[in-house]
Amino acid sequence: MLIIPIKEGENIDRALKRFKRKFDKTGKLRQLRKRKQFTKPSVKHRQKVLRASYIQKKVELDIN
């Protein structure tokens, strides 16, 4: 549970901004979106390999 202490005379918008920042750092929303749909392990692996090959090609182009 997130607790955001509001200082005396503090604007509610500023406290809300601090809450949102703290919530983003926990990563709960990303985790919920990730769990919303199931991806097969083979698809995850394929995406990982494709991403690695893309990065490798990009690095090779930067070197030359």
C-alpha positions as CSV (number, residue, x, y, z in Angstrom):
1,M,0.0,0.0,0.0
2,L,1.3,3.4,-0.9
3,I,1.3,6.1,1.7
4,I,1.8,9.7,0.6
5,P,2.0,12.1,3.5
6,I,0.6,15.5,2.6
7,K,2.5,18.4,4.1
8,E,0.7,21.3,5.6
9,G,-0.2,23.9,2.9
10,E,0.8,21.5,0.1
11,N,-1.2,21.6,-3.1
12,I,-3.3,18.5,-3.8
13,D,-2.0,18.4,-7.4
14,R,1.6,18.1,-6.2
15,A,0.7,15.3,-3.8
16,L,-1.2,13.5,-6.6
17,K,1.8,13.9,-8.8
18,R,4.0,12.3,-6.1
19,F,1.5,9.4,-5.8
20,K,1.6,8.8,-9.6
21,R,5.4,8.8,-9.6
22,K,5.6,6.4,-6.7
23,F,3.0,4.1,-8.3
24,D,4.9,4.1,-11.6
25,K,8.0,3.0,-9.8
26,T,6.3,0.0,-8.3
27,G,5.6,-1.4,-11.8
28,K,2.2,-2.8,-10.8
29,L,0.4,-1.4,-13.8
30,R,2.9,-2.9,-16.2
31,Q,2.6,-6.2,-14.5
32,L,-1.2,-6.1,-14.8
33,R,-1.1,-5.3,-18.5
34,K,1.4,-8.1,-19.0
35,R,-0.8,-10.6,-17.2
36,K,-3.9,-9.5,-19.2
37,Q,-3.0,-11.8,-22.1
38,F,-0.9,-14.9,-22.2
39,T,2.0,-15.3,-24.5
40,K,3.4,-18.7,-25.2
41,P,7.1,-19.2,-24.1
42,S,8.0,-20.0,-27.7
43,V,6.7,-16.6,-28.8
44,K,8.6,-14.9,-26.0
45,H,11.8,-16.6,-27.1
46,R,11.2,-15.7,-30.7
47,Q,10.7,-12.1,-29.9
48,K,13.8,-12.1,-27.7
49,V,15.9,-13.6,-30.5
50,L,14.5,-11.1,-33.1
51,R,15.2,-8.2,-30.8
52,A,18.8,-9.4,-30.2
53,S,19.4,-9.8,-33.9
54,Y,18.0,-6.3,-34.6
55,I,20.3,-4.8,-32.0
56,Q,23.3,-6.7,-33.3
57,K,22.6,-5.4,-36.9
58,K,22.3,-1.9,-35.5
59,V,25.7,-2.2,-33.7
60,E,27.3,-3.6,-36.8
61,L,26.1,-0.6,-38.8
62,D,27.4,1.9,-36.2
63,I,30.8,0.3,-36.3
64,N,31.2,0.5,-40.0
